[in-house]
């Protein structure tokens, strides 16, 4: 079953367009900023309509990777809930572990509790560029039945542009993403090996979407790792 795609959201300005000139409409659209994300007492976002899609922008800065010892390796996690006891997704960076360990590349995994449901491996080779910055976006989407996880907009020197066809889905019957909490992503992600070869790993921004489009943006940096 294909996952619901909400990235190409169409803004609904039909009634406004009827009363504005083309120039005035362009000005109106380009000067309106999305509202900051609001949070409840648990740290979860709070909006007036259900959240169906969330995007996290990530950044990792290397100092000196070492391909001779497959270093560094790191994991990032994203869950629709405020824990990882149920459904969640994980990305293994610079290695793949299932069914056998292979150095380099990326592996997407989806879990239900301790059970691995899906996996998708990408053969990108080993990280090998000193002082490079790697950026990417990872997102969760639900249509009420299918829960999808994807990596998009990847940029690096070693791997170049990546994030095409990097998506896995499972039937999770999650009605919305209102229980999503970006702090869970930050707390569950880590440098698993060779942390001395990483300067920092940070969630730089989070975006929330509903049926009507972009609901809010959280620009609070969440530092997952920072080298002492």
Number of C-alpha atoms within 10 A of each C-alpha: 8 10 18 16 13 19 14 7 13 11 10 10 10 8 8 11 13 10 10 12 11 11 8 11 15 12 11 12 11 8 8 8 9 14 11 13 18 14 13 9 7 9 15 20 20 17 17 7 13 17 25 25 30 26 23 20 21 22 18 20 18 21 15 18 22 15 16 7 10 18 24 25 24 21 19 21 22 30 26 27 20 19 18 19 12 15 23 25 28 20 25 20 23 24 27 23 12 13 7 7 9 16 21 23 18 25 21 24 22 25 19 16 12 11 10 14 16 14 19 16 17 18 15 17 16 24 27 19 17 15 15 18 18 20 21 19 20 23 22 24 26 27 20 15 16 18 29 24 27 20 22 19 13 19 17 16 14 16 17 10 15 17 16 11 11 17 19 21 22 20 16 17 12 18 15 21 26 21 17 22 20 25 18 19 25 20 15 16 19 17 20 13 15 15 18 17 20 24 17 20 26 18 23 17 18 22 19 25 23 20 14 14 19 20 22 20 19 19 14 11 14 18 16 20 18 15 11 6
